[in-house]
Amino acid sequence: MDSSRSSKESGDIAIPVREVTSSKSVKGAPPIVAATTVRLGQQPPVGGWKRGVGIIDLILRICAITATLAAAAVMGTTSQNLQFFTRFFQFQASYDDFPTFTFFLVGNVITCVYLLLSLPLSIVCIIRPHIVGARMLLLLFDTLALALTMAAASAAAAIVYLAHNGNPNTNWPALCQQFNEFCPRVSGAVVGSFLATAILVALIVLSAAALRRN
């Protein structure tokens, strides 16, 4: 019983072989049957590798949550007023003046909420590393979150580029020359969103690698 239990735990394949020996000393005696075990080899454990992938997946999700939350918080609190001549005549720049920045804020909030909701599935993949359904769901929704975050970050990056450099062909001046506090904040938010995009790419690669080993 102990030997069979240890062979199951180690992953060996045991084949029982009946070995028949005859007794020459006593005529008419029945043959002696002895059972032996032949080990064909030891299979490498797969669960440990996939459990490590699950732990890395959980850490990356927490990092992506931090990046998207920081990007949304910075963008949502960005505003600057410029005073000219009197305090009653002001120019104001706020994120909600640009529809692209509003889309950026909503996109990052949606991605952050999804990543928070995906943490239980990531923990399930650590506890049960051979599970396929949870990993497939994470791969599908991670791809959708990547598309949304990439679209929001790319659109906001185009507006930030115009704000920094302007467009002489359309007589669009560089707004960052006047709004020197507004532009660095929105630029930092865009960088954080692109960081979350890179983390989502890594999550998709990890999920695909774990499913491929199945």
Backbone as CSV, one residue per row, in Angstrom:
resi,resn,N_x,N_y,N_z,CA_x,CA_y,CA_z,C_x,C_y,C_z
1,MET,0.827,-1.210,0.000,0.000,0.000,0.000,0.861,1.259,0.000
2,ASP,1.922,1.268,0.820,2.781,2.444,0.907,3.534,2.657,-0.383
3,SER,4.025,1.586,-1.007,4.800,1.747,-2.232,3.938,2.258,-3.369
4,SER,2.677,1.744,-3.472,1.794,2.236,-4.527,1.414,3.682,-4.314
5,ARG,1.205,4.084,-3.043,0.876,5.484,-2.761,2.037,6.400,-3.109
6,SER,3.250,6.019,-2.795,4.413,6.853,-3.110,4.628,6.947,-4.595
7,SER,4.339,5.857,-5.347,4.513,5.911,-6.793,3.493,6.838,-7.433
8,LYS,2.256,6.886,-6.901,1.272,7.819,-7.418,1.654,9.262,-7.161
9,GLU,2.209,9.511,-5.978,2.595,10.893,-5.653,3.763,11.346,-6.507
10,SER,4.676,10.469,-6.853,5.836,10.867,-7.639,5.564,10.902,-9.119
11,GLY,4.418,10.366,-9.577,4.070,10.426,-10.977,4.593,9.263,-11.779
12,ASP,5.128,8.195,-11.144,5.638,7.034,-11.861,4.481,6.191,-12.368
13,ILE,4.720,5.497,-13.459,3.767,4.541,-14.011,4.246,3.154,-13.631
14,ALA,3.504,2.467,-12.797,3.916,1.144,-12.305,3.127,0.073,-13.020
15,ILE,3.827,-0.907,-13.579,3.206,-2.032,-14.274,3.514,-3.286,-13.480
16,PRO,2.508,-3.971,-12.953,2.778,-5.218,-12.210,3.163,-6.346,-13.175
17,VAL,4.206,-7.052,-12.854,4.704,-8.169,-13.666,4.739,-9.402,-12.779
18,ARG,4.158,-10.479,-13.258,4.143,-11.733,-12.508,5.350,-12.566,-12.918
19,GLU,6.175,-12.857,-11.957,7.386,-13.633,-12.199,7.177,-15.038,-11.612
20,VAL,7.273,-16.043,-12.477,7.020,-17.433,-12.089,8.342,-18.156,-11.930
21,THR,8.567,-18.729,-10.765,9.777,-19.514,-10.496,9.361,-20.911,-10.084
22,SER,10.093,-21.864,-10.556,9.784,-23.267,-10.240,10.725,-23.787,-9.168
23,SER,10.245,-24.701,-8.384,11.045,-25.308,-7.316,11.497,-26.687,-7.776
24,LYS,12.805,-26.856,-7.921,13.376,-28.108,-8.391,13.617,-29.108,-7.260
25,SER,13.596,-28.610,-6.050,13.909,-29.501,-4.934,12.766,-30.448,-4.623
26,VAL,11.548,-29.962,-4.759,10.373,-30.763,-4.431,9.575,-30.967,-5.692
27,LYS,9.387,-32.245,-6.078,8.640,-32.540,-7.296,7.151,-32.389,-7.022
28,GLY,6.468,-31.859,-8.030,5.030,-31.682,-7.918,4.603,-30.465,-7.135
29,ALA,5.568,-29.683,-6.664,5.210,-28.473,-5.911,4.705,-27.405,-6.865
30,PRO,3.724,-26.590,-6.484,3.219,-25.528,-7.379,4.261,-24.431,-7.577
31,PRO,4.240,-23.787,-8.724,5.210,-22.698,-8.966,4.956,-21.516,-8.044
32,ILE,6.028,-20.834,-7.744,5.965,-19.656,-6.868,5.812,-18.413,-7.732
33,VAL,4.778,-17.621,-7.460,4.491,-16.410,-8.232,4.895,-15.203,-7.398
34,ALA,5.754,-14.380,-7.943,6.207,-13.159,-7.262,5.823,-11.957,-8.099
35,ALA,5.330,-10.943,-7.464,4.908,-9.721,-8.159,6.005,-8.678,-8.058
36,THR,6.402,-8.149,-9.191,7.406,-7.087,-9.252,6.813,-5.891,-9.971
37,THR,7.429,-4.748,-9.814,6.951,-3.498,-10.406,8.016,-2.923,-11.321
38,VAL,7.621,-2.617,-12.550,8.527,-2.009,-13.518,8.131,-0.562,-13.690
39,ARG,9.031,0.364,-13.470,8.773,1.803,-13.582,9.243,2.291,-14.946
40,LEU,8.292,2.868,-15.676,8.625,3.335,-17.019,9.237,4.725,-17.012
41,GLY,9.031,5.467,-16.006,9.588,6.822,-15.991,8.802,7.722,-15.064
42,GLN,9.266,8.905,-14.861,8.652,9.870,-13.964,8.218,11.079,-14.767
43,GLN,6.951,11.467,-14.642,6.434,12.616,-15.347,6.732,13.892,-14.575
44,PRO,7.165,14.942,-15.267,7.462,16.193,-14.570,6.193,16.853,-14.073
45,PRO,6.186,17.398,-12.884,4.987,18.067,-12.376,4.689,19.337,-13.151
46,VAL,3.420,19.482,-13.580,3.006,20.644,-14.354,2.318,21.675,-13.481
47,GLY,1.666,21.233,-12.410,0.916,22.143,-11.570,1.775,23.221,-10.935
48,GLY,3.011,22.895,-10.582,3.873,23.902,-9.977,4.181,25.036,-10.919
49,TRP,4.418,24.720,-12.198,4.714,25.767,-13.186,3.497,26.659,-13.396
50,LYS,2.317,26.054,-13.516,1.118,26.851,-13.746,0.719,27.647,-12.509
51,ARG,1.005,27.124,-11.343,0.736,27.894,-10.120,1.628,29.140,-10.061
52,GLY,2.862,29.010,-10.501,3.743,30.180,-10.569,3.236,31.211,-11.564
53,VAL,2.718,30.737,-12.712,2.127,31.660,-13.687,0.928,32.385,-13.088
54,GLY,0.121,31.657,-12.305,-1.028,32.286,-11.657,-0.633,33.361,-10.658
55,ILE,0.447,33.114,-9.918,0.912,34.118,-8.956,1.401,35.371,-9.678
56,ILE,2.155,35.182,-10.765,2.613,36.333,-11.554,1.424,37.078,-12.147
57,ASP,0.409,36.330,-12.599,-0.799,36.943,-13.150,-1.488,37.826,-12.106
58,LEU,-1.577,37.341,-10.889,-2.225,38.127,-9.829,-1.440,39.403,-9.526
59,ILE,-0.121,39.309,-9.468,0.702,40.493,-9.191,0.566,41.530,-10.306
60,LEU,0.580,41.057,-11.561,0.455,41.987,-12.683,-0.917,42.661,-12.702
61,ARG,-1.944,41.940,-12.298,-3.274,42.551,-12.254,-3.343,43.666,-11.212
62,ILE,-2.708,43.443,-10.084,-2.681,44.491,-9.059,-1.926,45.720,-9.578
63,CYS,-0.823,45.493,-10.301,-0.069,46.613,-10.885,-0.902,47.352,-11.932
64,ALA,-1.654,46.611,-12.755,-2.493,47.252,-13.763,-3.629,48.041,-13.119
65,ILE,-4.179,47.532,-12.033,-5.210,48.275,-11.304,-4.651,49.595,-10.799
66,THR,-3.441,49.552,-10.250,-2.813,50.784,-9.756,-2.582,51.784,-10.881
67,ALA,-2.114,51.288,-12.040,-1.812,52.184,-13.161,-3.069,52.831,-13.716
68,THR,-4.133,52.047,-13.934,-5.366,52.616,-14.490,-6.065,53.538,-13.487
69,LEU,-6.020,53.171,-12.218,-6.638,54.029,-11.204,-5.901,55.356,-11.090
70,ALA,-4.575,55.322,-11.121,-3.797,56.557,-11.056,-4.035,57.423,-12.286
71,ALA,-4.090,56.791,-13.481,-4.325,57.554,-14.707,-5.697,58.220,-14.683
72,ALA,-6.714,57.486,-14.247,-8.053,58.069,-14.191,-8.150,59.169,-13.138
73,ALA,-7.507,58.967,-11.988,-7.571,59.966,-10.919,-6.857,61.251,-11.325
74,VAL,-5.697,61.119,-11.959,-4.954,62.316,-12.376,-5.726,63.079,-13.452
75,MET,-6.272,62.332,-14.425,-7.015,63.008,-15.497,-8.282,63.668,-14.954
76,GLY,-8.969,63.000,-14.046,-10.216,63.544,-13.522,-10.055,64.740,-12.620
77,THR,-8.866,64.970,-12.111,-8.631,66.111,-11.221,-7.760,67.182,-11.868
78,THR,-7.639,67.151,-13.202,-6.777,68.103,-13.899,-7.590,69.314,-14.346
79,SER,-7.175,70.480,-13.896,-7.830,71.736,-14.266,-6.878,72.881,-13.936
80,GLN,-6.917,73.912,-14.760,-6.060,75.076,-14.524,-6.764,76.329,-15.021
81,ASN,-6.661,77.399,-14.245,-7.224,78.698,-14.597,-6.104,79.688,-14.860
82,LEU,-6.264,80.499,-15.905,-5.328,81.571,-16.218,-6.034,82.909,-16.052
83,GLN,-5.414,83.835,-15.331,-5.989,85.147,-15.083,-5.321,86.167,-15.982
84,PHE,-6.154,86.982,-16.634,-5.649,88.051,-17.489,-6.286,89.370,-17.041
85,PHE,-5.446,90.282,-16.708,-5.837,91.646,-16.341,-6.626,91.679,-15.019
86,THR,-7.722,91.006,-14.931,-8.519,91.007,-13.706,-8.843,89.573,-13.328
87,ARG,-9.253,89.406,-12.098,-9.593,88.065,-11.627,-10.940,87.595,-12.153
88,PHE,-11.721,88.521,-12.770,-13.025,88.147,-13.304,-12.949,87.675,-14.749
89,PHE,-11.815,87.870,-15.380,-11.648,87.443,-16.775,-10.596,86.343,-16.778
90,GLN,-11.032,85.105,-16.979,-10.144,83.951,-16.842,-10.307,83.014,-18.028
91,PHE,-9.217,82.306,-18.297,-9.235,81.175,-19.226,-9.055,79.910,-18.406
92,GLN,-9.908,78.931,-18.666,-9.864,77.691,-17.913,-9.663,76.521,-18.866
93,ALA,-8.818,75.589,-18.428,-8.607,74.345,-19.166,-8.899,73.193,-18.220
94,SER,-9.835,72.349,-18.615,-10.206,71.201,-17.808,-10.322,69.985,-18.716
95,TYR,-10.222,68.811,-18.114,-10.257,67.600,-18.929,-11.589,67.443,-19.652
96,ASP,-12.709,67.888,-19.038,-14.017,67.708,-19.658,-14.272,68.695,-20.787
97,ASP,-13.320,69.604,-21.046,-13.418,70.455,-22.224,-13.050,69.694,-23.495
98,PHE,-12.412,68.561,-23.341,-11.983,67.745,-24.477,-12.720,66.400,-24.417
99,PRO,-13.542,66.075,-25.396,-14.232,64.772,-25.379,-13.265,63.585,-25.361
100,THR,-12.093,63.764,-25.947,-11.111,62.664,-25.953,-10.646,62.348,-24.544
101,PHE,-10.410,63.376,-23.745,-9.982,63.144,-22.364,-11.120,62.527,-21.527
102,THR,-12.351,62.888,-21.839,-13.477,62.251,-21.149,-13.547,60.763,-21.489
103,PHE,-13.354,60.435,-22.765,-13.308,59.035,-23.173,-12.138,58.307,-22.511
104,PHE,-11.023,58.997,-22.376,-9.859,58.415,-21.694,-10.193,58.076,-20.244
105,LEU,-10.866,59.002,-19.569,-11.226,58.769,-18.172,-12.185,57.586,-18.037
106,VAL,-13.221,57.549,-18.870,-14.203,56.464,-18.789,-13.558,55.122,-19.129
107,GLY,-12.710,55.098,-20.159,-12.062,53.849,-20.543,-11.175,53.280,-19.459
108,ASN,-10.410,54.123,-18.801,-9.542,53.639,-17.732,-10.328,53.211,-16.497
109,VAL,-11.438,53.888,-16.219,-12.271,53.472,-15.092,-12.879,52.099,-15.355
110,ILE,-13.356,51.870,-16.583,-13.933,50.565,-16.923,-12.887,49.462,-16.802
111,THR,-11.690,49.718,-17.302,-10.627,48.722,-17.213,-10.240,48.451,-15.768
112,CYS,-10.188,49.490,-14.953,-9.844,49.314,-13.542,-10.889,48.477,-12.814
113,VAL,-12.171,48.746,-13.086,-13.239,47.969,-12.446,-13.183,46.510,-12.900
114,TYR,-12.943,46.300,-14.178,-12.837,44.913,-14.658,-11.682,44.179,-13.990
115,LEU,-10.538,44.828,-13.876,-9.385,44.176,-13.261,-9.655,43.835,-11.795
116,LEU,-10.390,44.697,-11.115,-10.772,44.383,-9.737,-11.671,43.145,-9.676
117,LEU,-12.632,43.062,-10.597,-13.537,41.915,-10.614,-12.845,40.634,-11.065
118,SER,-11.726,40.760,-11.781,-11.020,39.563,-12.266,-10.076,38.959,-11.226
119,LEU,-9.880,39.629,-10.111,-8.975,39.094,-9.090,-9.432,37.741,-8.535
120,PRO,-10.744,37.529,-8.259,-11.139,36.190,-7.790,-10.834,35.084,-8.786
121,LEU,-11.032,35.338,-10.083,-10.696,34.328,-11.090,-9.200,34.053,-11.119
122,SER,-8.408,35.094,-10.937,-6.955,34.888,-10.891,-6.549,34.042,-9.692
123,ILE,-7.205,34.243,-8.557,-6.910,33.430,-7.375,-7.337,31.978,-7.599
124,VAL,-8.473,31.779,-8.292,-8.909,30.415,-8.620,-7.871,29.710,-9.482
125,CYS,-7.256,30.439,-10.412,-6.223,29.838,-11.261,-4.971,29.466,-10.467
126,ILE,-4.742,30.113,-9.335,-3.624,29.733,-8.467,-3.966,28.472,-7.681
127,ILE,-5.194,28.425,-7.165,-5.600,27.270,-6.359,-5.747,26.024,-7.233
128,ARG,-6.353,26.208,-8.403,-6.545,25.086,-9.332,-5.830,25.413,-10.631
129,PRO,-4.542,25.128,-10.717,-3.758,25.560,-11.888,-4.144,24.874,-13.188
130,HIS,-4.833,23.728,-13.135,-5.201,23.018,-14.353,-6.548,23.437,-14.906
131,ILE,-7.226,24.405,-14.284,-8.544,24.824,-14.737,-8.414,25.567,-16.070
132,VAL,-9.386,25.345,-16.957,-9.334,25.916,-18.300,-10.379,27.017,-18.479
133,GLY,-11.577,26.826,-17.921,-12.651,27.790,-18.133,-12.331,29.180,-17.609
134,ALA,-11.802,29.268,-16.393,-11.460,30.571,-15.813,-10.347,31.249,-16.606
135,ARG,-9.383,30.449,-17.043,-8.280,31.025,-17.830,-8.767,31.537,-19.179
136,MET,-9.723,30.832,-19.802,-10.279,31.289,-21.070,-11.055,32.595,-20.898
137,LEU,-11.813,32.706,-19.802,-12.533,33.951,-19.538,-11.575,35.120,-19.339
138,LEU,-10.514,34.887,-18.588,-9.525,35.951,-18.371,-8.875,36.361,-19.684
139,LEU,-8.556,35.394,-20.521,-7.937,35.720,-21.809,-8.872,36.542,-22.683
140,LEU,-10.147,36.186,-22.706,-11.114,36.917,-23.535,-11.302,38.347,-23.051
141,PHE,-11.580,38.511,-21.763,-11.862,39.854,-21.249,-10.591,40.705,-21.139
142,ASP,-9.445,40.080,-20.949,-8.188,40.844,-20.988,-7.956,41.444,-22.371
143,THR,-8.307,40.696,-23.413,-8.153,41.212,-24.772,-9.079,42.400,-25.015
144,LEU,-10.319,42.306,-24.534,-11.249,43.431,-24.677,-10.773,44.651,-23.880
145,ALA,-10.275,44.414,-22.672,-9.763,45.521,-21.866,-8.537,46.156,-22.514
146,LEU,-7.703,45.335,-23.139,-6.534,45.872,-23.839,-6.952,46.777,-24.987
147,ALA,-7.952,46.340,-25.767,-8.416,47.164,-26.887,-8.980,48.497,-26.403
148,LEU,-9.764,48.476,-25.331,-10.345,49.707,-24.805,-9.271,50.645,-24.259
149,THR,-8.345,50.112,-23.476,-7.309,50.956,-22.878,-6.365,51.517,-23.934
150,MET,-6.025,50.701,-24.934,-5.151,51.181,-25.999,-5.823,52.294,-26.799
151,ALA,-7.114,52.138,-27.098,-7.829,53.174,-27.844,-7.895,54.480,-27.055
152,ALA,-8.186,54.390,-25.763,-8.272,55.601,-24.946,-6.919,56.288,-24.815
153,ALA,-5.869,55.502,-24.575,-4.536,56.093,-24.413,-4.028,56.691,-25.717
154,SER,-4.279,56.031,-26.835,-3.800,56.544,-28.125,-4.515,57.834,-28.505
155,ALA,-5.840,57.889,-28.295,-6.579,59.110,-28.610,-6.127,60.273,-27.738
156,ALA,-5.920,60.011,-26.451,-5.463,61.075,-25.554,-4.042,61.507,-25.897
157,ALA,-3.198,60.559,-26.323,-1.818,60.915,-26.681,-1.787,61.852,-27.889
158,ALA,-2.716,61.675,-28.838,-2.763,62.573,-29.997,-3.118,63.996,-29.572
159,ILE,-4.077,64.138,-28.653,-4.444,65.475,-28.180,-3.311,66.098,-27.369
160,VAL,-2.625,65.296,-26.569,-1.491,65.817,-25.788,-0.374,66.282,-26.718
161,TYR,-0.147,65.554,-27.799,0.888,65.972,-28.758,0.535,67.317,-29.382
162,LEU,-0.723,67.498,-29.769,-1.139,68.783,-30.328,-1.059,69.894,-29.290
163,ALA,-1.369,69.575,-28.039,-1.289,70.599,-26.994,0.141,71.038,-26.756
164,HIS,1.088,70.128,-26.900,2.501,70.478,-26.697,3.098,71.191,-27.904
165,ASN,2.757,70.739,-29.115,3.439,71.237,-30.312,2.562,72.114,-31.194
166,GLY,1.239,71.991,-31.055,0.362,72.765,-31.917,0.358,72.240,-33.347
167,ASN,-0.339,72.982,-34.216,-0.403,72.637,-35.639,-0.395,73.922,-36.452
168,PRO,0.762,74.291,-37.007,0.842,75.556,-37.753,-0.048,75.588,-38.988
169,ASN,-0.319,74.458,-39.588,-1.134,74.428,-40.813,-2.578,74.837,-40.539
170,THR,-3.057,74.584,-39.355,-4.434,74.947,-38.997,-4.482,76.099,-37.998
171,ASN,-3.326,76.770,-37.776,-3.231,77.884,-36.829,-3.670,77.482,-35.421
172,TRP,-3.311,76.259,-35.047,-3.613,75.763,-33.696,-2.374,75.986,-32.843
173,PRO,-2.414,76.919,-31.911,-1.213,77.186,-31.104,-0.979,76.086,-30.075
174,ALA,0.231,76.062,-29.567,0.585,75.103,-28.515,0.024,75.598,-27.186
175,LEU,-0.969,74.904,-26.678,-1.621,75.348,-25.447,-0.735,75.199,-24.228
176,CYS,0.220,74.302,-24.292,1.055,74.049,-23.117,1.994,75.205,-22.806
177,GLN,2.160,76.131,-23.739,2.986,77.299,-23.434,2.315,78.200,-22.402
178,GLN,0.981,78.190,-22.369,0.263,78.977,-21.369,-0.155,78.122,-20.176
179,PHE,-0.689,76.945,-20.463,-1.167,76.075,-19.388,-0.048,75.110,-18.993
180,ASN,0.892,75.618,-18.211,2.073,74.826,-17.869,1.821,73.828,-16.745
181,GLU,0.682,73.858,-16.097,0.335,72.860,-15.088,-0.627,71.798,-15.636
182,PHE,-1.444,72.185,-16.578,-2.431,71.275,-17.137,-1.767,70.177,-17.965
183,CYS,-0.845,70.572,-18.816,-0.238,69.619,-19.753,0.605,68.536,-19.073
184,PRO,1.456,68.859,-18.089,2.208,67.775,-17.451,1.324,66.732,-16.765
185,ARG,0.196,67.153,-16.234,-0.682,66.202,-15.555,-1.355,65.248,-16.552
186,VAL,-1.858,65.809,-17.644,-2.494,64.924,-18.622,-1.451,64.028,-19.303
187,SER,-0.229,64.535,-19.460,0.825,63.695,-20.032,1.163,62.529,-19.107
188,GLY,1.225,62.787,-17.811,1.474,61.710,-16.857,0.354,60.684,-16.845
189,ALA,-0.892,61.149,-16.995,-2.014,60.208,-17.041,-1.931,59.312,-18.264
190,VAL,-1.533,59.870,-19.390,-1.394,59.066,-20.611,-0.270,58.032,-20.455
191,VAL,0.823,58.422,-19.829,1.915,57.471,-19.600,1.455,56.314,-18.707
192,GLY,0.694,56.622,-17.661,0.177,55.564,-16.800,-0.757,54.619,-17.528
193,SER,-1.562,55.162,-18.446,-2.467,54.308,-19.212,-1.697,53.396,-20.169
194,PHE,-0.639,53.907,-20.778,0.185,53.061,-21.652,0.914,51.986,-20.841
195,LEU,1.282,52.304,-19.612,1.878,51.284,-18.745,0.878,50.167,-18.454
196,ALA,-0.370,50.530,-18.190,-1.401,49.514,-17.993,-1.612,48.686,-19.253
197,THR,-1.492,49.307,-20.418,-1.621,48.569,-21.676,-0.525,47.515,-21.807
198,ALA,0.710,47.875,-21.465,1.812,46.911,-21.529,1.590,45.748,-20.560
199,ILE,1.048,46.049,-19.387,0.779,44.976,-18.420,-0.314,44.046,-18.932
200,LEU,-1.333,44.601,-19.587,-2.388,43.764,-20.155,-1.852,42.857,-21.253
201,VAL,-0.915,43.346,-22.040,-0.283,42.491,-23.051,0.435,41.322,-22.384
202,ALA,1.153,41.600,-21.301,1.840,40.529,-20.569,0.856,39.522,-19.992
203,LEU,-0.296,39.998,-19.509,-1.314,39.089,-18.968,-1.866,38.173,-20.055
204,ILE,-2.088,38.715,-21.235,-2.601,37.901,-22.340,-1.586,36.843,-22.744
205,VAL,-0.318,37.215,-22.791,0.725,36.244,-23.143,0.804,35.132,-22.101
206,LEU,0.711,35.483,-20.829,0.746,34.461,-19.773,-0.443,33.506,-19.865
207,SER,-1.630,34.049,-20.101,-2.807,33.194,-20.201,-2.714,32.273,-21.416
208,ALA,-2.231,32.801,-22.526,-2.099,31.973,-23.723,-1.060,30.858,-23.516
209,ALA,0.028,31.180,-22.824,1.050,30.166,-22.561,0.515,29.078,-21.627
210,ALA,-0.260,29.471,-20.625,-0.824,28.478,-19.708,-1.837,27.576,-20.403
211,LEU,-2.632,28.136,-21.302,-3.609,27.319,-22.043,-2.912,26.412,-23.056
212,ARG,-1.824,26.861,-23.614,-1.111,26.052,-24.605,-0.508,24.805,-23.973
213,ARG,-0.096,24.872,-22.703,0.489,23.723,-22.024,-0.547,22.678,-21.660
214,ASN,-1.838,23.034,-21.750,-2.882,22.057,-21.459,-2.993,21.031,-22.570
